[in-house]
């Protein structure tokens, strides 16, 4: 497999959330957003979590 497919995704990291049963761990990706420039400084944007279907590769 090429390095482009297996390298980390910039601006995010993989997390695992416990499912409906303790032995289930659901892969998710926590994405960090850049600040929004504004007249009086930067405004922070909250990150968000996505379901991650990339499997073991990232």
C-alpha positions as CSV (number, residue, x, y, z in Angstrom):
1,X,0.0,0.0,0.0
2,X,1.3,3.5,-0.8
3,X,2.3,6.0,1.9
4,X,-0.5,8.4,0.8
5,X,-3.1,5.9,2.0
6,X,-1.5,4.9,5.3
7,X,-0.2,8.3,6.6
8,X,-2.1,10.3,9.3
9,X,-4.7,12.8,8.2
10,X,-3.6,16.3,9.0
11,X,-5.7,18.3,11.4
12,X,-7.3,15.3,13.0
13,X,-6.6,12.3,15.2
14,X,-8.3,8.9,15.7
15,X,-10.2,8.2,18.8
16,X,-12.4,5.2,19.9
17,X,-15.7,5.7,21.6
18,X,-17.3,2.9,23.7
19,X,-20.3,1.5,22.0
20,X,-23.6,0.2,23.5
21,X,-21.5,-2.6,25.2
22,X,-18.1,-2.2,26.9
23,X,-16.3,-4.5,24.5
24,X,-17.4,-2.4,21.4
25,X,-15.1,0.4,20.5
26,X,-16.3,2.6,17.6
27,X,-13.6,4.3,15.5
28,X,-14.1,8.1,15.3
29,X,-11.9,11.0,14.1
30,X,-11.7,14.2,16.0
31,X,-11.2,17.1,13.6
32,X,-9.6,20.4,14.6
33,X,-10.7,23.6,12.9
34,X,-8.7,26.7,12.3
35,X,-9.6,29.9,14.0
36,X,-11.7,32.5,12.1
37,X,-10.0,35.8,11.7
38,X,-12.0,38.8,13.0
39,X,-11.5,42.5,13.5
40,X,-10.7,42.1,17.2
41,X,-8.6,38.9,17.0
42,X,-9.3,35.3,16.1
43,X,-12.5,33.6,17.0
44,X,-12.0,29.9,18.0
45,X,-14.0,27.3,16.2
46,X,-14.9,24.1,18.1
47,X,-13.7,20.8,16.7
48,X,-16.1,18.0,15.8
49,X,-16.1,14.2,15.7
50,X,-16.8,12.0,12.7
51,X,-17.3,8.3,12.2
52,X,-14.0,7.0,10.8
53,X,-14.3,4.3,8.1
54,X,-10.5,4.2,7.3
55,X,-9.9,1.0,9.3
56,X,-6.5,0.2,10.6
57,X,-4.6,2.3,8.1
58,X,-4.7,5.8,9.7
